Amino acid sequence: MRKEDKSTIIEQIAATVKDYAHFYLVDITAMNATATSALRRECFKSEIKLMVVKNTLLQKALEDMEGDFSPLYASLKGTTAIMFSNIANLPAKLIKDRAKDGIPGLKAAYAEESFYIGADQLDALVSIKSKEEVIGDIIALLQSPAKNVISALQSGGNTIHGVLKTLGERTEA
């Protein structure tokens, strides 16, 4: 491969990494063509971009970017595919659902500005909440006290009305 071609590929990889907030390094070595094709379809349906890269080119792309991605370099061995996503836990859920005997296997991940190294981190990655899930939880927590107050007022509406009416009659007398 010519040096110009390599630099073009490195730039493409770096641009893709910048376009997505999270990425996973996955080992798909043991997958046959049919399984790989099925994984690509699942990724496409889930809005995950799957890209097979040469480890050296990926490392050069990461070195050229802002930030320190050196914790991932040790994972760049064997065949590496990258799963790019804007939702942190989506690739982890896909890997967990599709994995049979550890295939495809998680090598490492960069999610929520943190590094997760090794296949044993898959459960931690699955449990990461997306931005939308966190916002939903916060809204539910904020609505809960207001709902309790409203329901208490509604259930005791007649009682409160009676108390206010009695107090009003006493002040008139």
FENBEL-V314527 format. One record per helix or strand of 3 or more residues. SS is the DSSP state (H for helix, E for strand). FROM is the first residue (numbers start at 0). TO is the last residue. If there is no record, write none. Layout:
BEGIN
ss:SS from:FROM to:TO
ss:SS from:FROM to:TO
END
This chain:
BEGIN
ss:H from:2 to:18
ss:E from:21 to:26
ss:H from:32 to:44
ss:E from:48 to:52
ss:H from:54 to:63
ss:H from:69 to:74
ss:E from:79 to:84
ss:H from:89 to:97
ss:E from:104 to:110
ss:E from:113 to:116
ss:H from:118 to:125
ss:H from:130 to:154
ss:H from:156 to:171
END
